[in-house]
């Protein structure tokens, strides 16, 4: 699943997002595309749970197309 995270602007942001998603699903795969402000997550969690984890890290996240 892909998310648009417009406020993601640095390495600290990507680390915070990855940490939050992995706290919700330790087996999740997380990759951040900083220039395009996109986050790809491979997880068994439903989209809304992953989105909530990113928001809990302090970032707005909206589902995005690849």
C-alpha positions in Angstrom: 0.0 0.0 0.0 1.2 3.5 -0.8 0.7 6.7 1.1 1.2 10.3 0.3 2.9 12.0 3.2 3.3 15.7 2.3 5.1 16.8 5.5 7.8 14.1 5.2 10.9 16.2 4.4 14.0 14.6 6.0 15.7 11.5 7.2 14.3 12.0 10.7 10.8 12.0 9.2 11.4 8.7 7.4 12.9 7.1 10.5 9.9 8.2 12.6 7.4 6.8 10.1 9.3 3.5 9.7 9.5 3.1 13.5 5.8 3.8 13.9 4.7 1.3 11.3 7.1 -1.3 12.6 5.7 -0.8 16.1 2.2 -1.7 14.7 3.6 -4.6 12.5 7.1 -5.7 13.3 7.2 -7.7 10.0 6.1 -4.8 7.8 8.3 -3.7 5.0 8.6 0.1 4.8 10.3 2.2 2.1 10.2 5.9 1.9 10.6 8.0 -1.3 11.6 11.3 0.2 11.7 13.4 -3.0 8.2 12.3 -3.9 7.0 12.2 -0.3 5.6 8.7 -0.7 5.7 5.8 1.7 5.2 2.2 0.6 4.3 -0.3 3.2 4.0 -4.1 2.8 2.0 -5.3 5.7 -0.8 -7.7 6.7 -2.5 -4.8 8.6 -5.4 -3.1 7.0 -4.8 0.3 5.3 -6.5 2.3 8.0 -4.3 0.8 10.7 -1.1 1.6 8.8 -2.4 5.1 8.1 -3.2 5.5 11.8 0.4 4.5 12.7 1.8 7.1 10.4 -0.5 9.7 11.8 0.5 8.7 15.4 4.1 9.5 14.4 2.9 13.0 13.6 2.4 13.0 9.8 -0.7 13.3 7.7 -1.0 10.3 5.4 -3.4 9.7 2.6 -3.6 6.6 0.5 -1.9 7.1 -2.9 -1.6 5.3 -6.1 1.8 3.7 -6.9 
